[in-house]
Amino acid sequence: MNECLECGATVDAGDDPMVGEILACAACGVELEITQVGPIVLGLAPEIEEDWGE
Ligand SMILES: [Zn+2]
């Protein structure tokens, strides 16, 4: 079972979780990134910056 890092709510990683996948917590809306699978480790997803890239 995976828990949200922000609020502790259960986060469903789906049937086929993959590293790098972004999950949104249904309870608080924070975005969590799967950093490891088997067992699953969740990290806070980096905030998307508009000037990312160029
Ligand atoms: Zn949460």
mmCIF file of the protein (N, C-alpha, C, O) and its ligand, coordinates in Angstrom:
data_MODEL
# 
_entry.id   MODEL 
# 
loop_
_entity.id 
_entity.type 
_entity.pdbx_number_of_molecules 
1 polymer     1 
2 non-polymer 1 
# 
_entity_poly.entity_id                      1 
_entity_poly.type                           'polypeptide(L)' 
_entity_poly.nstd_linkage                   no 
_entity_poly.nstd_monomer                   no 
_entity_poly.pdbx_seq_one_letter_code       MNECLECGATVDAGDDPMVGEILACAACGVELEITQVGPIVLGLAPEIEEDWGE 
_entity_poly.pdbx_seq_one_letter_code_can   MNECLECGATVDAGDDPMVGEILACAACGVELEITQVGPIVLGLAPEIEEDWGE 
_entity_poly.pdbx_strand_id                 A 
# 
loop_
_entity_poly_seq.entity_id 
_entity_poly_seq.num 
_entity_poly_seq.mon_id 
_entity_poly_seq.hetero 
1 1  MET n 
1 2  ASN n 
1 3  GLU n 
1 4  CYS n 
1 5  LEU n 
1 6  GLU n 
1 7  CYS n 
1 8  GLY n 
1 9  ALA n 
1 10 THR n 
1 11 VAL n 
1 12 ASP n 
1 13 ALA n 
1 14 GLY n 
1 15 ASP n 
1 16 ASP n 
1 17 PRO n 
1 18 MET n 
1 19 VAL n 
1 20 GLY n 
1 21 GLU n 
1 22 ILE n 
1 23 LEU n 
1 24 ALA n 
1 25 CYS n 
1 26 ALA n 
1 27 ALA n 
1 28 CYS n 
1 29 GLY n 
1 30 VAL n 
1 31 GLU n 
1 32 LEU n 
1 33 GLU n 
1 34 ILE n 
1 35 THR n 
1 36 GLN n 
1 37 VAL n 
1 38 GLY n 
1 39 PRO n 
1 40 ILE n 
1 41 VAL n 
1 42 LEU n 
1 43 GLY n 
1 44 LEU n 
1 45 ALA n 
1 46 PRO n 
1 47 GLU n 
1 48 ILE n 
1 49 GLU n 
1 50 GLU n 
1 51 ASP n 
1 52 TRP n 
1 53 GLY n 
1 54 GLU n 
# 
loop_
_struct_asym.id 
_struct_asym.entity_id 
A 1 
B 2 
# 
loop_
_chem_comp.id 
_chem_comp.type 
_chem_comp.mon_nstd_flag 
ALA 'L-peptide linking' y 
ASN 'L-peptide linking' y 
ASP 'L-peptide linking' y 
CYS 'L-peptide linking' y 
GLN 'L-peptide linking' y 
GLU 'L-peptide linking' y 
GLY 'peptide linking'   y 
ILE 'L-peptide linking' y 
LEU 'L-peptide linking' y 
MET 'L-peptide linking' y 
PRO 'L-peptide linking' y 
THR 'L-peptide linking' y 
TRP 'L-peptide linking' y 
VAL 'L-peptide linking' y 
ZN  non-polymer         . 
# 
_pdbx_entity_nonpoly.entity_id   2 
_pdbx_entity_nonpoly.name        ? 
_pdbx_entity_nonpoly.comp_id     ZN 
# 
_pdbx_nonpoly_scheme.asym_id         B 
_pdbx_nonpoly_scheme.entity_id       2 
_pdbx_nonpoly_scheme.mon_id          ZN 
_pdbx_nonpoly_scheme.ndb_seq_num     1 
_pdbx_nonpoly_scheme.pdb_seq_num     101 
_pdbx_nonpoly_scheme.auth_seq_num    101 
_pdbx_nonpoly_scheme.pdb_mon_id      ZN 
_pdbx_nonpoly_scheme.auth_mon_id     ZN 
_pdbx_nonpoly_scheme.pdb_strand_id   A 
_pdbx_nonpoly_scheme.pdb_ins_code    . 
# 
loop_
_atom_site.group_PDB 
_atom_site.id 
_atom_site.type_symbol 
_atom_site.label_atom_id 
_atom_site.label_alt_id 
_atom_site.label_comp_id 
_atom_site.label_asym_id 
_atom_site.label_entity_id 
_atom_site.label_seq_id 
_atom_site.pdbx_PDB_ins_code 
_atom_site.Cartn_x 
_atom_site.Cartn_y 
_atom_site.Cartn_z 
_atom_site.occupancy 
_atom_site.B_iso_or_equiv 
_atom_site.pdbx_formal_charge 
_atom_site.auth_seq_id 
_atom_site.auth_comp_id 
_atom_site.auth_asym_id 
_atom_site.auth_atom_id 
_atom_site.pdbx_PDB_model_num 
ATOM   1   N  N  . MET A 1 1  ? 0.842  -1.192 0.000   1.00 0.00 ? 1   MET A N  1 
ATOM   2   C  CA . MET A 1 1  ? 0.000  0.000  0.000   1.00 0.00 ? 1   MET A CA 1 
ATOM   3   C  C  . MET A 1 1  ? 0.883  1.251  0.000   1.00 0.00 ? 1   MET A C  1 
ATOM   4   O  O  . MET A 1 1  ? 1.876  1.323  0.725   1.00 0.00 ? 1   MET A O  1 
ATOM   5   N  N  . ASN A 1 2  ? 0.525  2.187  -0.784  1.00 0.00 ? 2   ASN A N  1 
ATOM   6   C  CA . ASN A 1 2  ? 1.332  3.400  -0.915  1.00 0.00 ? 2   ASN A CA 1 
ATOM   7   C  C  . ASN A 1 2  ? 0.628  4.564  -0.237  1.00 0.00 ? 2   ASN A C  1 
ATOM   8   O  O  . ASN A 1 2  ? -0.589 4.719  -0.347  1.00 0.00 ? 2   ASN A O  1 
ATOM   9   N  N  . GLU A 1 3  ? 1.388  5.361  0.448   1.00 0.00 ? 3   GLU A N  1 
ATOM   10  C  CA . GLU A 1 3  ? 0.797  6.494  1.131   1.00 0.00 ? 3   GLU A CA 1 
ATOM   11  C  C  . GLU A 1 3  ? 1.308  7.813  0.569   1.00 0.00 ? 3   GLU A C  1 
ATOM   12  O  O  . GLU A 1 3  ? 2.486  7.947  0.235   1.00 0.00 ? 3   GLU A O  1 
ATOM   13  N  N  . CYS A 1 4  ? 0.418  8.770  0.472   1.00 0.00 ? 4   CYS A N  1 
ATOM   14  C  CA . CYS A 1 4  ? 0.773  10.109 0.052   1.00 0.00 ? 4   CYS A CA 1 
ATOM   15  C  C  . CYS A 1 4  ? 1.782  10.709 1.028   1.00 0.00 ? 4   CYS A C  1 
ATOM   16  O  O  . CYS A 1 4  ? 1.610  10.613 2.243   1.00 0.00 ? 4   CYS A O  1 
ATOM   17  N  N  . LEU A 1 5  ? 2.815  11.317 0.504   1.00 0.00 ? 5   LEU A N  1 
ATOM   18  C  CA . LEU A 1 5  ? 3.844  11.896 1.362   1.00 0.00 ? 5   LEU A CA 1 
ATOM   19  C  C  . LEU A 1 5  ? 3.356  13.149 2.074   1.00 0.00 ? 5   LEU A C  1 
ATOM   20  O  O  . LEU A 1 5  ? 3.907  13.550 3.099   1.00 0.00 ? 5   LEU A O  1 
ATOM   21  N  N  . GLU A 1 6  ? 2.318  13.760 1.520   1.00 0.00 ? 6   GLU A N  1 
ATOM   22  C  CA . GLU A 1 6  ? 1.826  15.013 2.085   1.00 0.00 ? 6   GLU A CA 1 
ATOM   23  C  C  . GLU A 1 6  ? 0.763  14.790 3.149   1.00 0.00 ? 6   GLU A C  1 
ATOM   24  O  O  . GLU A 1 6  ? 0.804  15.413 4.210   1.00 0.00 ? 6   GLU A O  1 
ATOM   25  N  N  . CYS A 1 7  ? -0.189 13.907 2.872   1.00 0.00 ? 7   CYS A N  1 
ATOM   26  C  CA . CYS A 1 7  ? -1.327 13.788 3.770   1.00 0.00 ? 7   CYS A CA 1 
ATOM   27  C  C  . CYS A 1 7  ? -1.527 12.378 4.316   1.00 0.00 ? 7   CYS A C  1 
ATOM   28  O  O  . CYS A 1 7  ? -2.344 12.178 5.215   1.00 0.00 ? 7   CYS A O  1 
ATOM   29  N  N  . GLY A 1 8  ? -0.795 11.400 3.787   1.00 0.00 ? 8   GLY A N  1 
ATOM   30  C  CA . GLY A 1 8  ? -0.883 10.049 4.323   1.00 0.00 ? 8   GLY A CA 1 
ATOM   31  C  C  . GLY A 1 8  ? -2.026 9.226  3.772   1.00 0.00 ? 8   GLY A C  1 
ATOM   32  O  O  . GLY A 1 8  ? -2.237 8.092  4.201   1.00 0.00 ? 8   GLY A O  1 
ATOM   33  N  N  . ALA A 1 9  ? -2.758 9.773  2.838   1.00 0.00 ? 9   ALA A N  1 
ATOM   34  C  CA . ALA A 1 9  ? -3.861 9.032  2.239   1.00 0.00 ? 9   ALA A CA 1 
ATOM   35  C  C  . ALA A 1 9  ? -3.312 7.913  1.355   1.00 0.00 ? 9   ALA A C  1 
ATOM   36  O  O  . ALA A 1 9  ? -2.187 7.992  0.860   1.00 0.00 ? 9   ALA A O  1 
ATOM   37  N  N  . THR A 1 10 ? -4.107 6.892  1.168   1.00 0.00 ? 10  THR A N  1 
ATOM   38  C  CA . THR A 1 10 ? -3.696 5.793  0.315   1.00 0.00 ? 10  THR A CA 1 
ATOM   39  C  C  . THR A 1 10 ? -3.723 6.220  -1.150  1.00 0.00 ? 10  THR A C  1 
ATOM   40  O  O  . THR A 1 10 ? -4.698 6.803  -1.625  1.00 0.00 ? 10  THR A O  1 
ATOM   41  N  N  . VAL A 1 11 ? -2.637 5.920  -1.852  1.00 0.00 ? 11  VAL A N  1 
ATOM   42  C  CA . VAL A 1 11 ? -2.543 6.279  -3.268  1.00 0.00 ? 11  VAL A CA 1 
ATOM   43  C  C  . VAL A 1 11 ? -2.519 4.998  -4.091  1.00 0.00 ? 11  VAL A C  1 
ATOM   44  O  O  . VAL A 1 11 ? -1.707 4.104  -3.854  1.00 0.00 ? 11  VAL A O  1 
ATOM   45  N  N  . ASP A 1 12 ? -3.415 4.928  -5.052  1.00 0.00 ? 12  ASP A N  1 
ATOM   46  C  CA . ASP A 1 12 ? -3.492 3.754  -5.905  1.00 0.00 ? 12  ASP A CA 1 
ATOM   47  C  C  . ASP A 1 12 ? -2.519 3.883  -7.070  1.00 0.00 ? 12  ASP A C  1 
ATOM   48  O  O  . ASP A 1 12 ? -2.642 4.781  -7.903  1.00 0.00 ? 12  ASP A O  1 
ATOM   49  N  N  . ALA A 1 13 ? -1.552 2.974  -7.115  1.00 0.00 ? 13  ALA A N  1 
ATOM   50  C  CA . ALA A 1 13 ? -0.534 3.041  -8.160  1.00 0.00 ? 13  ALA A CA 1 
ATOM   51  C  C  . ALA A 1 13 ? -0.953 2.277  -9.410  1.00 0.00 ? 13  ALA A C  1 
ATOM   52  O  O  . ALA A 1 13 ? -0.202 2.218  -10.383 1.00 0.00 ? 13  ALA A O  1 
ATOM   53  N  N  . GLY A 1 14 ? -2.134 1.700  -9.389  1.00 0.00 ? 14  GLY A N  1 
ATOM   54  C  CA . GLY A 1 14 ? -2.608 0.980  -10.561 1.00 0.00 ? 14  GLY A CA 1 
ATOM   55  C  C  . GLY A 1 14 ? -2.054 -0.432 -10.648 1.00 0.00 ? 14  GLY A C  1 
ATOM   56  O  O  . GLY A 1 14 ? -1.346 -0.887 -9.749  1.00 0.00 ? 14  GLY A O  1 
ATOM   57  N  N  . ASP A 1 15 ? -2.375 -1.113 -11.716 1.00 0.00 ? 15  ASP A N  1 
ATOM   58  C  CA . ASP A 1 15 ? -1.986 -2.510 -11.871 1.00 0.00 ? 15  ASP A CA 1 
ATOM   59  C  C  . ASP A 1 15 ? -0.573 -2.684 -12.387 1.00 0.00 ? 15  ASP A C  1 
ATOM   60  O  O  . ASP A 1 15 ? 0.056  -3.719 -12.166 1.00 0.00 ? 15  ASP A O  1 
ATOM   61  N  N  . ASP A 1 16 ? -0.079 -1.674 -13.072 1.00 0.00 ? 16  ASP A N  1 
ATOM   62  C  CA . ASP A 1 16 ? 1.231  -1.812 -13.700 1.00 0.00 ? 16  ASP A CA 1 
ATOM   63  C  C  . ASP A 1 16 ? 2.054  -0.542 -13.509 1.00 0.00 ? 16  ASP A C  1 
ATOM   64  O  O  . ASP A 1 16 ? 2.304  0.195  -14.463 1.00 0.00 ? 16  ASP A O  1 
ATOM   65  N  N  . PRO A 1 17 ? 2.469  -0.296 -12.275 1.00 0.00 ? 17  PRO A N  1 
ATOM   66  C  CA . PRO A 1 17 ? 3.224  0.928  -11.981 1.00 0.00 ? 17  PRO A CA 1 
ATOM   67  C  C  . PRO A 1 17 ? 4.593  0.907  -12.645 1.00 0.00 ? 17  PRO A C  1 
ATOM   68  O  O  . PRO A 1 17 ? 5.232  -0.140 -12.742 1.00 0.00 ? 17  PRO A O  1 
ATOM   69  N  N  . MET A 1 18 ? 5.034  2.064  -13.098 1.00 0.00 ? 18  MET A N  1 
ATOM   70  C  CA . MET A 1 18 ? 6.335  2.178  -13.722 1.00 0.00 ? 18  MET A CA 1 
ATOM   71  C  C  . MET A 1 18 ? 7.102  3.350  -13.122 1.00 0.00 ? 18  MET A C  1 
ATOM   72  O  O  . MET A 1 18 ? 6.518  4.360  -12.730 1.00 0.00 ? 18  MET A O  1 
ATOM   73  N  N  . VAL A 1 19 ? 8.410  3.195  -13.059 1.00 0.00 ? 19  VAL A N  1 
ATOM   74  C  CA . VAL A 1 19 ? 9.245  4.284  -12.548 1.00 0.00 ? 19  VAL A CA 1 
ATOM   75  C  C  . VAL A 1 19 ? 9.059  5.519  -13.425 1.00 0.00 ? 19  VAL A C  1 
ATOM   76  O  O  . VAL A 1 19 ? 9.077  5.435  -14.653 1.00 0.00 ? 19  VAL A O  1 
ATOM   77  N  N  . GLY A 1 20 ? 8.885  6.640  -12.784 1.00 0.00 ? 20  GLY A N  1 
ATOM   78  C  CA . GLY A 1 20 ? 8.705  7.893  -13.513 1.00 0.00 ? 20  GLY A CA 1 
ATOM   79  C  C  . GLY A 1 20 ? 7.265  8.272  -13.703 1.00 0.00 ? 20  GLY A C  1 
ATOM   80  O  O  . GLY A 1 20 ? 6.954  9.383  -14.132 1.00 0.00 ? 20  GLY A O  1 
ATOM   81  N  N  . GLU A 1 21 ? 6.365  7.329  -13.378 1.00 0.00 ? 21  GLU A N  1 
ATOM   82  C  CA . GLU A 1 21 ? 4.947  7.611  -13.517 1.00 0.00 ? 21  GLU A CA 1 
ATOM   83  C  C  . GLU A 1 21 ? 4.517  8.617  -12.444 1.00 0.00 ? 21  GLU A C  1 
ATOM   84  O  O  . GLU A 1 21 ? 4.962  8.548  -11.298 1.00 0.00 ? 21  GLU A O  1 
ATOM   85  N  N  . ILE A 1 22 ? 3.657  9.538  -12.831 1.00 0.00 ? 22  ILE A N  1 
ATOM   86  C  CA . ILE A 1 22 ? 3.159  10.546 -11.896 1.00 0.00 ? 22  ILE A CA 1 
ATOM   87  C  C  . ILE A 1 22 ? 1.763  10.170 -11.437 1.00 0.00 ? 22  ILE A C  1 
ATOM   88  O  O  . ILE A 1 22 ? 0.867  9.914  -12.241 1.00 0.00 ? 22  ILE A O  1 
ATOM   89  N  N  . LEU A 1 23 ? 1.602  10.145 -10.111 1.00 0.00 ? 23  LEU A N  1 
ATOM   90  C  CA . LEU A 1 23 ? 0.300  9.847  -9.542  1.00 0.00 ? 23  LEU A CA 1 
ATOM   91  C  C  . LEU A 1 23 ? -0.204 11.082 -8.811  1.00 0.00 ? 23  LEU A C  1 
ATOM   92  O  O  . LEU A 1 23 ? 0.564  11.758 -8.126  1.00 0.00 ? 23  LEU A O  1 
ATOM   93  N  N  . ALA A 1 24 ? -1.463 11.372 -8.950  1.00 0.00 ? 24  ALA A N  1 
ATOM   94  C  CA . ALA A 1 24 ? -2.038 12.495 -8.221  1.00 0.00 ? 24  ALA A CA 1 
ATOM   95  C  C  . ALA A 1 24 ? -2.798 11.954 -7.020  1.00 0.00 ? 24  ALA A C  1 
ATOM   96  O  O  . ALA A 1 24 ? -3.630 11.057 -7.156  1.00 0.00 ? 24  ALA A O  1 
ATOM   97  N  N  . CYS A 1 25 ? -2.513 12.498 -5.856  1.00 0.00 ? 25  CYS A N  1 
ATOM   98  C  CA . CYS A 1 25 ? -3.228 12.091 -4.654  1.00 0.00 ? 25  CYS A CA 1 
ATOM   99  C  C  . CYS A 1 25 ? -4.676 12.562 -4.754  1.00 0.00 ? 25  CYS A C  1 
ATOM   100 O  O  . CYS A 1 25 ? -4.949 13.732 -5.019  1.00 0.00 ? 25  CYS A O  1 
ATOM   101 N  N  . ALA A 1 26 ? -5.594 11.625 -4.537  1.00 0.00 ? 26  ALA A N  1 
ATOM   102 C  CA . ALA A 1 26 ? -7.011 11.974 -4.639  1.00 0.00 ? 26  ALA A CA 1 
ATOM   103 C  C  . ALA A 1 26 ? -7.472 12.837 -3.481  1.00 0.00 ? 26  ALA A C  1 
ATOM   104 O  O  . ALA A 1 26 ? -8.469 13.552 -3.579  1.00 0.00 ? 26  ALA A O  1 
ATOM   105 N  N  . ALA A 1 27 ? -6.734 12.763 -2.384  1.00 0.00 ? 27  ALA A N  1 
ATOM   106 C  CA . ALA A 1 27 ? -7.155 13.480 -1.180  1.00 0.00 ? 27  ALA A CA 1 
ATOM   107 C  C  . ALA A 1 27 ? -6.679 14.939 -1.167  1.00 0.00 ? 27  ALA A C  1 
ATOM   108 O  O  . ALA A 1 27 ? -7.456 15.847 -0.873  1.00 0.00 ? 27  ALA A O  1 
ATOM   109 N  N  . CYS A 1 28 ? -5.397 15.154 -1.486  1.00 0.00 ? 28  CYS A N  1 
ATOM   110 C  CA . CYS A 1 28 ? -4.873 16.519 -1.373  1.00 0.00 ? 28  CYS A CA 1 
ATOM   111 C  C  . CYS A 1 28 ? -4.401 17.090 -2.705  1.00 0.00 ? 28  CYS A C  1 
ATOM   112 O  O  . CYS A 1 28 ? -4.113 18.282 -2.808  1.00 0.00 ? 28  CYS A O  1 
ATOM   113 N  N  . GLY A 1 29 ? -4.324 16.240 -3.720  1.00 0.00 ? 29  GLY A N  1 
ATOM   114 C  CA . GLY A 1 29 ? -4.025 16.742 -5.058  1.00 0.00 ? 29  GLY A CA 1 
ATOM   115 C  C  . GLY A 1 29 ? -2.547 16.865 -5.382  1.00 0.00 ? 29  GLY A C  1 
ATOM   116 O  O  . GLY A 1 29 ? -2.188 17.255 -6.493  1.00 0.00 ? 29  GLY A O  1 
ATOM   117 N  N  . VAL A 1 30 ? -1.679 16.537 -4.424  1.00 0.00 ? 30  VAL A N  1 
ATOM   118 C  CA . VAL A 1 30 ? -0.258 16.643 -4.692  1.00 0.00 ? 30  VAL A CA 1 
ATOM   119 C  C  . VAL A 1 30 ? 0.143  15.581 -5.731  1.00 0.00 ? 30  VAL A C  1 
ATOM   120 O  O  . VAL A 1 30 ? -0.453 14.507 -5.806  1.00 0.00 ? 30  VAL A O  1 
ATOM   121 N  N  . GLU A 1 31 ? 1.152  15.908 -6.515  1.00 0.00 ? 31  GLU A N  1 
ATOM   122 C  CA . GLU A 1 31 ? 1.616  14.944 -7.511  1.00 0.00 ? 31  GLU A CA 1 
ATOM   123 C  C  . GLU A 1 31 ? 2.798  14.166 -6.968  1.00 0.00 ? 31  GLU A C  1 
ATOM   124 O  O  . GLU A 1 31 ? 3.760  14.738 -6.454  1.00 0.00 ? 31  GLU A O  1 
ATOM   125 N  N  . LEU A 1 32 ? 2.708  12.848 -7.092  1.00 0.00 ? 32  LEU A N  1 
ATOM   126 C  CA . LEU A 1 32 ? 3.744  11.962 -6.587  1.00 0.00 ? 32  LEU A CA 1 
ATOM   127 C  C  . LEU A 1 32 ? 4.358  11.189 -7.742  1.00 0.00 ? 32  LEU A C  1 
ATOM   128 O  O  . LEU A 1 32 ? 3.651  10.719 -8.634  1.00 0.00 ? 32  LEU A O  1 
ATOM   129 N  N  . GLU A 1 33 ? 5.662  11.062 -7.718  1.00 0.00 ? 33  GLU A N  1 
ATOM   130 C  CA . GLU A 1 33 ? 6.340  10.330 -8.767  1.00 0.00 ? 33  GLU A CA 1 
ATOM   131 C  C  . GLU A 1 33 ? 6.801  8.985  -8.227  1.00 0.00 ? 33  GLU A C  1 
ATOM   132 O  O  . GLU A 1 33 ? 7.331  8.901  -7.119  1.00 0.00 ? 33  GLU A O  1 
ATOM   133 N  N  . ILE A 1 34 ? 6.598  7.940  -9.011  1.00 0.00 ? 34  ILE A N  1 
ATOM   134 C  CA . ILE A 1 34 ? 7.108  6.629  -8.629  1.00 0.00 ? 34  ILE A CA 1 
ATOM   135 C  C  . ILE A 1 34 ? 8.607  6.609  -8.920  1.00 0.00 ? 34  ILE A C  1 
ATOM   136 O  O  . ILE A 1 34 ? 9.026  6.691  -10.075 1.00 0.00 ? 34  ILE A O  1 
ATOM   137 N  N  . THR A 1 35 ? 9.405  6.500  -7.863  1.00 0.00 ? 35  THR A N  1 
ATOM   138 C  CA . THR A 1 35 ? 10.856 6.537  -8.040  1.00 0.00 ? 35  THR A CA 1 
ATOM   139 C  C  . THR A 1 35 ? 11.460 5.142  -8.042  1.00 0.00 ? 35  THR A C  1 
ATOM   140 O  O  . THR A 1 35 ? 12.613 4.954  -8.430  1.00 0.00 ? 35  THR A O  1 
ATOM   141 N  N  . GLN A 1 36 ? 10.677 4.169  -7.606  1.00 0.00 ? 36  GLN A N  1 
ATOM   142 C  CA . GLN A 1 36 ? 11.173 2.804  -7.550  1.00 0.00 ? 36  GLN A CA 1 
ATOM   143 C  C  . GLN A 1 36 ? 9.978  1.862  -7.526  1.00 0.00 ? 36  GLN A C  1 
ATOM   144 O  O  . GLN A 1 36 ? 8.935  2.195  -6.964  1.00 0.00 ? 36  GLN A O  1 
ATOM   145 N  N  . VAL A 1 37 ? 10.125 0.700  -8.128  1.00 0.00 ? 37  VAL A N  1 
ATOM   146 C  CA . VAL A 1 37 ? 9.049  -0.284 -8.072  1.00 0.00 ? 37  VAL A CA 1 
ATOM   147 C  C  . VAL A 1 37 ? 9.570  -1.587 -7.468  1.00 0.00 ? 37  VAL A C  1 
ATOM   148 O  O  . VAL A 1 37 ? 10.762 -1.887 -7.549  1.00 0.00 ? 37  VAL A O  1 
ATOM   149 N  N  . GLY A 1 38 ? 8.665  -2.356 -6.863  1.00 0.00 ? 38  GLY A N  1 
ATOM   150 C  CA . GLY A 1 38 ? 8.993  -3.660 -6.300  1.00 0.00 ? 38  GLY A CA 1 
ATOM   151 C  C  . GLY A 1 38 ? 9.937  -3.621 -5.128  1.00 0.00 ? 38  GLY A C  1 
ATOM   152 O  O  . GLY A 1 38 ? 11.045 -4.136 -5.275  1.00 0.00 ? 38  GLY A O  1 
ATOM   153 N  N  . PRO A 1 39 ? 9.614  -3.065 -3.979  1.00 0.00 ? 39  PRO A N  1 
ATOM   154 C  CA . PRO A 1 39 ? 8.352  -2.370 -3.683  1.00 0.00 ? 39  PRO A CA 1 
ATOM   155 C  C  . PRO A 1 39 ? 8.358  -0.940 -4.203  1.00 0.00 ? 39  PRO A C  1 
ATOM   156 O  O  . PRO A 1 39 ? 9.404  -0.356 -4.485  1.00 0.00 ? 39  PRO A O  1 
ATOM   157 N  N  . ILE A 1 40 ? 7.167  -0.407 -4.318  1.00 0.00 ? 40  ILE A N  1 
ATOM   158 C  CA . ILE A 1 40 ? 7.022  0.948  -4.841  1.00 0.00 ? 40  ILE A CA 1 
ATOM   159 C  C  . ILE A 1 40 ? 7.515  1.988  -3.840  1.00 0.00 ? 40  ILE A C  1 
ATOM   160 O  O  . ILE A 1 40 ? 7.193  1.934  -2.653  1.00 0.00 ? 40  ILE A O  1 
ATOM   161 N  N  . VAL A 1 41 ? 8.291  2.920  -4.337  1.00 0.00 ? 41  VAL A N  1 
ATOM   162 C  CA . VAL A 1 41 ? 8.720  4.057  -3.530  1.00 0.00 ? 41  VAL A CA 1 
ATOM   163 C  C  . VAL A 1 41 ? 8.218  5.320  -4.221  1.00 0.00 ? 41  VAL A C  1 
ATOM   164 O  O  . VAL A 1 41 ? 8.443  5.527  -5.413  1.00 0.00 ? 41  VAL A O  1 
ATOM   165 N  N  . LEU A 1 42 ? 7.540  6.148  -3.455  1.00 0.00 ? 42  LEU A N  1 
ATOM   166 C  CA . LEU A 1 42 ? 7.014  7.385  -4.018  1.00 0.00 ? 42  LEU A CA 1 
ATOM   167 C  C  . LEU A 1 42 ? 7.842  8.587  -3.575  1.00 0.00 ? 42  LEU A C  1 
ATOM   168 O  O  . LEU A 1 42 ? 8.320  8.649  -2.443  1.00 0.00 ? 42  LEU A O  1 
ATOM   169 N  N  . GLY A 1 43 ? 7.996  9.518  -4.473  1.00 0.00 ? 43  GLY A N  1 
ATOM   170 C  CA . GLY A 1 43 ? 8.642  10.780 -4.144  1.00 0.00 ? 43  GLY A CA 1 
ATOM   171 C  C  . GLY A 1 43 ? 7.762  11.906 -4.621  1.00 0.00 ? 43  GLY A C  1 
ATOM   172 O  O  . GLY A 1 43 ? 6.867  11.700 -5.441  1.00 0.00 ? 43  GLY A O  1 
ATOM   173 N  N  . LEU A 1 44 ? 8.011  13.098 -4.112  1.00 0.00 ? 44  LEU A N  1 
ATOM   174 C  CA . LEU A 1 44 ? 7.245  14.238 -4.590  1.00 0.00 ? 44  LEU A CA 1 
ATOM   175 C  C  . LEU A 1 44 ? 7.686  14.577 -6.008  1.00 0.00 ? 44  LEU A C  1 
ATOM   176 O  O  . LEU A 1 44 ? 8.880  14.681 -6.289  1.00 0.00 ? 44  LEU A O  1 
ATOM   177 N  N  . ALA A 1 45 ? 6.732  14.745 -6.882  1.00 0.00 ? 45  ALA A N  1 
ATOM   178 C  CA . ALA A 1 45 ? 7.065  15.084 -8.252  1.00 0.00 ? 45  ALA A CA 1 
ATOM   179 C  C  . ALA A 1 45 ? 7.597  16.506 -8.309  1.00 0.00 ? 45  ALA A C  1 
ATOM   180 O  O  . ALA A 1 45 ? 7.082  17.389 -7.625  1.00 0.00 ? 45  ALA A O  1 
ATOM   181 N  N  . PRO A 1 46 ? 8.611  16.732 -9.108  1.00 0.00 ? 46  PRO A N  1 
ATOM   182 C  CA . PRO A 1 46 ? 9.133  18.089 -9.251  1.00 0.00 ? 46  PRO A CA 1 
ATOM   183 C  C  . PRO A 1 46 ? 8.084  18.989 -9.879  1.00 0.00 ? 46  PRO A C  1 
ATOM   184 O  O  . PRO A 1 46 ? 7.308  18.554 -10.730 1.00 0.00 ? 46  PRO A O  1 
ATOM   185 N  N  . GLU A 1 47 ? 8.066  20.241 -9.455  1.00 0.00 ? 47  GLU A N  1 
ATOM   186 C  CA . GLU A 1 47 ? 7.107  21.160 -10.045 1.00 0.00 ? 47  GLU A CA 1 
ATOM   187 C  C  . GLU A 1 47 ? 7.493  21.457 -11.483 1.00 0.00 ? 47  GLU A C  1 
ATOM   188 O  O  . GLU A 1 47 ? 8.664  21.637 -11.817 1.00 0.00 ? 47  GLU A O  1 
ATOM   189 N  N  . ILE A 1 48 ? 6.488  21.501 -12.305 1.00 0.00 ? 48  ILE A N  1 
ATOM   190 C  CA . ILE A 1 48 ? 6.744  21.762 -13.715 1.00 0.00 ? 48  ILE A CA 1 
ATOM   191 C  C  . ILE A 1 48 ? 7.036  23.246 -13.920 1.00 0.00 ? 48  ILE A C  1 
ATOM   192 O  O  . ILE A 1 48 ? 6.251  24.113 -13.538 1.00 0.00 ? 48  ILE A O  1 
ATOM   193 N  N  . GLU A 1 49 ? 8.171  23.509 -14.526 1.00 0.00 ? 49  GLU A N  1 
ATOM   194 C  CA . GLU A 1 49 ? 8.518  24.905 -14.781 1.00 0.00 ? 49  GLU A CA 1 
ATOM   195 C  C  . GLU A 1 49 ? 8.278  25.232 -16.246 1.00 0.00 ? 49  GLU A C  1 
ATOM   196 O  O  . GLU A 1 49 ? 8.624  24.458 -17.138 1.00 0.00 ? 49  GLU A O  1 
ATOM   197 N  N  . GLU A 1 50 ? 7.690  26.375 -16.470 1.00 0.00 ? 50  GLU A N  1 
ATOM   198 C  CA . GLU A 1 50 ? 7.294  26.729 -17.825 1.00 0.00 ? 50  GLU A CA 1 
ATOM   199 C  C  . GLU A 1 50 ? 8.496  26.926 -18.741 1.00 0.00 ? 50  GLU A C  1 
ATOM   200 O  O  . GLU A 1 50 ? 8.418  26.730 -19.954 1.00 0.00 ? 50  GLU A O  1 
ATOM   201 N  N  . ASP A 1 51 ? 9.608  27.319 -18.129 1.00 0.00 ? 51  ASP A N  1 
ATOM   202 C  CA . ASP A 1 51 ? 10.764 27.579 -18.978 1.00 0.00 ? 51  ASP A CA 1 
ATOM   203 C  C  . ASP A 1 51 ? 11.706 26.382 -19.029 1.00 0.00 ? 51  ASP A C  1 
ATOM   204 O  O  . ASP A 1 51 ? 12.891 26.513 -19.335 1.00 0.00 ? 51  ASP A O  1 
ATOM   205 N  N  . TRP A 1 52 ? 11.146 25.204 -18.718 1.00 0.00 ? 52  TRP A N  1 
ATOM   206 C  CA . TRP A 1 52 ? 11.928 23.988 -18.757 1.00 0.00 ? 52  TRP A CA 1 
ATOM   207 C  C  . TRP A 1 52 ? 12.412 23.757 -20.195 1.00 0.00 ? 52  TRP A C  1 
ATOM   208 O  O  . TRP A 1 52 ? 11.642 23.856 -21.151 1.00 0.00 ? 52  TRP A O  1 
ATOM   209 N  N  . GLY A 1 53 ? 13.690 23.451 -20.319 1.00 0.00 ? 53  GLY A N  1 
ATOM   210 C  CA . GLY A 1 53 ? 14.203 23.201 -21.673 1.00 0.00 ? 53  GLY A CA 1 
ATOM   211 C  C  . GLY A 1 53 ? 14.995 24.372 -22.165 1.00 0.00 ? 53  GLY A C  1 
ATOM   212 O  O  . GLY A 1 53 ? 15.874 24.863 -21.458 1.00 0.00 ? 53  GLY A O  1 
ATOM   213 N  N  . GLU A 1 54 ? 14.729 24.804 -23.276 1.00 0.00 ? 54  GLU A N  1 
ATOM   214 C  CA . GLU A 1 54 ? 15.452 25.865 -23.976 1.00 0.00 ? 54  GLU A CA 1 
ATOM   215 C  C  . GLU A 1 54 ? 16.097 26.913 -23.091 1.00 0.00 ? 54  GLU A C  1 
ATOM   216 O  O  . GLU A 1 54 ? 16.726 27.844 -23.594 1.00 0.00 ? 54  GLU A O  1 
HETATM 217 ZN ZN . ZN  B 2 .  ? -2.302 13.544 -0.337  1.00 0.00 2 101 ZN  A ZN 1 
# 
